[in-house]
Amino acid sequence: MSDLNALRSPLRFLESELQNIPHREMLEAEQGWWKSEGVPISDAIDRGGTPWLRMFDRGGKRVDEILYPREYETILKRGYRSGVIWRALEEKSLIPTYSLIYTISFHDPGICCPYTVSLGTAVPLSKYGSAELQARFLPQLLRRDDSVWQGATWMTEVKGGSDLGAAVETIARPAGDSWLLTGDKYFTSNAGAELAVVAARSEGAVAGIRGLALFLVPRYRKDGELNYFVRRLKDKIATRSVPTGEVELRNSEGYLLGSADSGIYLMLEVLNLSRVANSVVSVALAQRAMSDALSYAEQRVAFGKRILEHPLLRHQFENRLKALRAAFALAWESVELLNEVWMERAPHSDRYHLFRLVAHLAKYWTAEFAVDTAKWAMEVHGGLGVLAEFGAERWLREAMILAIWEGTSHRQILDGLEVMERKQAHKLLFRRLAEISRSKELEDMESEVEQHLRLPTAEREALSEPIFRRLAIFTAETLARKAK
């Protein structure tokens, strides 16, 4: 039972997996607040359903105000005050941010979506925004009180998000010291944010991804009028509290980040931040689902004894805890590698390409693991698992988006193949893993990957998921041995 006790809180699990807990007092305070105040608020918000859109005020003026359950801002602003954004730029480290995201996600995975996209706004602004743009907007994103601004990252249009080169039809025209953007964004997380980074194609730019640029778009124009419009909010499965909508850009004022021909590199950097967050949230969600299942299994009696004492279920808990630790090791490796390279600019180092491969492996495998674990936790509850008051159905619902957000499993596999083929990132990975454990299994895995990469193009892609899956699990399990 002592090993399973690590499931009971995020901090206890972090202590079991990391040699040094970053900002321990901060995490203790966060966990304590959620236990005493945050959990019932989060439960009430989840029951309350998706926020709704108030498009006009009483005088008929367009306001596009997102209305939430009253308590929503209590938990939302708590994370901002704790430093989920400002600590990253002040301390020049992402470790505090992702530690907080892990701790918070154990209690409410969905609330970390606004934090993630706000980070994805603040970082490119701090790296690529002009001094004037930084002075105008960055302090608002880094405030430590309830006046903090939120960010958003809007790339996806109605044709989809994976093939940005073909799907992005928003056009940006230069207009003095700014640009005017016109187009529609179809899947906009954190709709209503005060500031967003937006993918668009500058007028006359070349076709494909090389013609994309990244722009900073504020909620209000310089004259105080609305700068973008929220057409509607989505009625969706998964996270209920976060407003996901459709946004209309109509000659919306925007400001270029970086150069007009480097947008795809900036977008990939934003995706890096989100994909790593997705991995961290996935593991935290899986831990929470297991924690709830453990509490239930300790209380439920069947055939004369607690169901946890039945050998099959006990064995499942032990095996899944081992898999959880491996998933965490893979996710945290992506955190630590990102922390080394997040301030790099193109052309990127070999370390950056190693990070990219690990991030794709982590995003793919942890999301799959989260869904599978949430489903299993529902089964532990039996028929009660489908009832909202027991909570198990929420974790499955929340997990469903994790395999899709910021790139489906297919996208992670194909992008992972690309970085292996073009940058030889698998060789960097195997060199890294050899530092931990040089084994026959490592040699076999290396040989299997090399053989796969020599297949004809169509066959290489068609047969890629099994090898990518094995590589992800092998990497996770090897890294978990390092943690011990």
N, C-alpha and C positions, 0 to 999 in steps of 0.2 A: 504493500500500500504506500510505502514511503515515496517511491518513484511517482506514483499516480498523484500524490499530493501536489506535485509541481504544476498540475493542471489548474489548480484552484484560483490562481491569480496571475495576471500578466507579469508582475514584478518577480514573483516566486519563480516563474518559468525562465525569465531573463537571467535570474541569478544562477539557475541550473545550467545555462547554456553559454554564458559569457564570463570571462575571467574578471572583467571590470565593468561595473554597471555605470554608464555615463549619467551624470546629474541625478544621482540616486535620490536626493531629497526632493527634487522636482517631481520625479516619477512617483515617489511615495505620496506626495501631496495630491498628485493627479488621481492616483488610484483610490486614495482615501475619499476624495470628493465624489468620485463616481459611485463608490460604494454607499456613501451616506446620502447623496442628493441626486446624482446624475442618472442612475439606473431607472428610478420611477419616472423621471421626466422623459427619458428616452423611450420607455415603454409607452407612455401616454402619446407621445408624438407619433410613434409607429402606428398605434391604433387609430390616431386621428387622420391618417392618410396624407396624400400628396397636398402640398400647398396649392393655393389657387391664385389666379391672376385677376387683379382689378385693373381693367384697361383704362377706365375713364373716371375722373373725379365727378363730383356732383354737378359741376358746371359744364360737363361734357368735354373737358380737356384731357387729352391722352396723357396718362401717367405711367401705365404699365407697372404697377406696384405688385410685388409678390407678397402675398399674405400667408403667414405661417401660424401654426399654433402658438399661443402666447409664450410658452416656455422655450420655444426653439432657440431663441437668441441666448438664453441662459447657458445652454451647453455649447452652442456654436462659439460664442465670444470667449468662453472659458479657455478653449484651446489656443485661441489667438493670444490671449493675455499670458498664458503659460509659456509661449514662445515658439509655437510650432512653425512660425515664419521668421520672426525677428532674430531668433537665436542663430539660424543658419547664416545669415549675412553678418551679424555682429561677431559671432565666434568663428566665422569662416569654416564651418564644419556642418555637415548634414547629419551627423550622428545624433545630436539632441532631437532634431526634427523627427527622424525615423523612430527613435526610441519613444517619443511622445505618441506618434502615430500608432505604434504597436500597442501601447498601453490603452489608448483611447479606443482603438478598434476592437479590443476584447469586449468592450461594453457597447459600442455603437460603431460598426464599420462604416455606415453611410456618411456619418458626419465628417469622416476624413476625406471625402471627395472635395468639399470646398477648400480644405486645407491644402490638398495636393495641387489643385488648379491655381490656388493663390500663390503657392510656391513656384509653380510653372509660369506665373506672370512676373513675380518679383525677380527671379534669377535672370531671365533674358534681359529684363529692363536694366538690371545692375551691370550686366556684362556688355550689352550692345546699345543701350540707350545713350543719347547725347547727354552731356552734362546738364543741359537745360531740362531735358525730359526727366532725368533722374531727380533733379532738384524739385521739379513740379509734382511728380507722382510717387517716387519711392518712399518718402517719409510716411505717406498715408498708409501704405501697405505694411509698414514696420511699426505702427503705433502699438502701444502696450495697454490700451484701454478700449472701451467699447465703441470708440469712434473709428476703429480700424477699418480700412477699406478691404474689400474682398476682390480677388482676381478670378479669371476664368480663361480657359484655353479652347478656342472655337476653330476647329479645322473642318469637321465633317459637314458635308452637304448631302442632298437627297440621293445622289448617286453612290454614296458610301464613303468610308473613311480610309480604307486600305490603299487604294490607288489614288493618292492625292493629286498626282500629275494630271489625271483625266477627270477627277471628280470636282475639283475646285474651279468654280466658274465665277466667283466673286472678282470683280474688277476694281483696281485702284488707279485713280487718276491724280497726278500731282496738282496741287493747288497752293502755291506759295510755300509757306513753311510746313505745310501738312499735306495729306492726301485725302481724297474723297472715295470711300468704298461703297460699292453697290453690289448686293447679292443676298442670298439667303443661306443661313446656317441651320441645318436640320436637326442636329442632336447637340444641344448646347447645355452642358452641365453647369450648374450654378448660374442659371439665367437670372438676370437682375444685378449681377456683380457691378461694382463701380468701375472696374477696369478689366479689359480682356485683351489677350493676344490672339490675333486673327490671321488666318492664312488667306492670302488673296494673290491674284495675278496682276502685276502692273500692266497698264495699258500698252499693248504692242509687244509684250514680252514673248519669248519663244514658248512653244508648246512643251508640255511635260513638266516634270518636277523642277527643271532648271529655271523655269519661268516664274516660280512661286517666290513670294516674299512674305515676311512676317511683320505685322503692324500692331501697334498699341492703340486700342480703341476705348476711350472713356465713355461712361454711361451718359454724360451730359456734354453738350457742345460748350464752346467758350462763352456763348451768349446765354447759357443756362437751360436751353431747350434739350429735350431728349435727343440723344445721338444715335440710338438704335431702338428698335421696337420688338417687343415680345409678342409673336403672333398667337401662341398658345403654349400651355404646358402639357407635357405628355402624361397620359394615363398608362402606367407601366408596372411590370413586375419588378421585383428587386427593391432597392432602397426607396422608401416612400417619402422620407423627409426632405430629400434634396430636390430642388426644382430643376427639372430637365425640360427644355423648351425648344421652340423654333424662333430664331431671331432674324429680323429683317434689317438689313443695312441699306439705307437710302441716302446716298451722298453723305455717309457718316464720316465724321472727321477722324482721321487716323494718322499715326506717326510711325515712320519707318524705323525698324530695328535692324541694325547692321546694314548691309548693302542689298540692293534690289535683286541681285543674282545669287544671294547666299541663303535665301529663306529656308530651303530644305534642310540645311545643316542646323539652323536654329530650331526648326521644328523637331528634328531628331533629338536635340538636346532637351527640349521640353518633354518629349516622349520618354526619354531616359528617366527623368524625375518621376513621371507618373507610373511607369512600368515597375520601377523599384518599389514605389509606394504600394502598388497593386500587390506585389509579392508579400510585402510586410503585412498588409491588411489580410491577405488570404491566410497566412499562417495564424495570425491572431484570431481570426474568425474560426478556424479549425480548432484552435485551443478552446475557445469559448463553447463551441458545440460539444466538444469532448468533456469539458468541465460540467456542463449541464447534464450530459448523459451520465457522468460519474455520480453526481448528486442523486439523480433518479435511481440509478442502479443500486446505490447503497440503501435506499429506502424501500424499493419495490420488492415484495416477497412473492415468490412463485415456487410451487412444489416444495414448500417447507423451508426455504432459505432465501436470503437476499439474492437477487439475480446476479449481482457482482460475484457471488461465490460459486456460480456455475462455471465449470472449467472453460467451456467454449467462449463465453462472453468475457471472462477474465483474460483469456489468451488474446482475444480481439483487442481489448483495451491495451494490453502490453505491446502488441505488435503495432497498434496505431500510434502509441506514444513514441515508439522508436522511429516510425515514419515521420511524425510531427517534428522530432528533433532533427531529422535529416532535412526536412523541408525548411526549417528555420535556418539551419546552417547554410543552405543554398541561398535563401533570401538575404541573410546577413552578409554573406560574401558579396552579393551584388551591392549592398549598402556600402561596405568598406571600399570596394573597388571604385564605386561612383564617387565616394568621398575623396579619392585620390585624383580623379580626373575631371571633376565637374566644372572646374574653372579653365580647362583647356579650350583652345580654339583650333579650328582646322588650319593646317593639316594635323591630324591627331597622332598620338603616340601609339606604340604597340600595346601599352597598358590600357588605353582607351578601347582598342579593338577586343582585347581580352574581356574587358568589362562588358562590351556589347554582347558577346556570346553568352557570358554568364547571366546577364540580364534577361536575354531571350529564354534561356533554359529555366531560370527562376520564375519568370512570369508564366511560362507555359505550365510548369509542373506544379507550382504552389496553387495556382487557380484550379487546376484539375483536382488536386488533393483537397482543397477547401470544399468543392461541390460534393465530392465523394464522401468526405467526413461528415458534412452536414446531413447528407442522406442517411448515412449509417446511424448518426445520433438520433434521427427521427425513428429509425427502426428500433433502437434501444428503448424508446418510449412506447413502442407498440402503437396501438390505435390512438393513444393520447398525443402522439407526436404531431398529428395533423391539427390539433386544437390550438388556437392562438394563445390561450392562457398558459400553456406549458412552454411556449417560447421556441421550441425546436423548429417549427415551420418557418420562423423568421430567419434563422441562420441559413436555411436552404434558399429561401427567397433572396436574401442579401448576397449569397454566394453566386447566384446565377449570373450576375453582371460581371463578376471578376474574370471569367474566362473570355469575355467579349471586350470589355473596356480597354482602350488603348492598344487594340490589336488582338484579334482572335487567336486561338491556338494555331490555326493555319498560318497566320501572319508571323507568329514567333518562329515557327519551324522554317518558313521560307527565308525570313531575314537572318535566322541563325545559319542556314546553309550558305547564304550570300556572304556573310562575314567569314565563314570558314573557307569558302572558295577564293574570295578576293583578297582576304587579309591573313589567311592561314591562322586564324584565331584558335583553331582546335589544337595546333601545335603549342601555342602559348598556354592553353589550358592544361594540356597533358604535362607540360614542363612544370606548371604550378602544382598539379596534383602529385607529381613525382617527388616533390619536396616533402609531401606528407606521407606518402606510402608508395614505394616502388614495388609493384606486385605483378604476378602473372595476370591478374584480372585487368590491371592497367594496360599491360602490353596487348592483351586481347582486345580491349576496348579501342585502343589506338589503331590497331590493325583493322578492326571492323569499320571504323570511321573512314580510314584511308581507302579501303576497298569501295565503300559506298560512294565516295567522292569521285571515283574513277568510272562510275557507271555513265552510260549515255544520259544526256540532259533530261529527257522525258522520264526515263526510268528512275533516275536519281531523285526527281521530285516526287513521282508517284509513290515510291517506297520509302519516303523520308520520315514519316511519323514514327514507325517502330524504332529506328536507330536514334532519332532525336529523343524519344522517350527514354530509351535505355541510357543514353548519354546523360540526360537530366538526372535520372535516379542514381546512376553511378557517381556522378559528381556530388550530388547531395549526400550520399552515404559516405563517400570518401571524406568530404569536408566535416561531416559529423564526427568521424573518428579523430580528426584534428582537434575538435572542440573538447574532446575528452583527454 
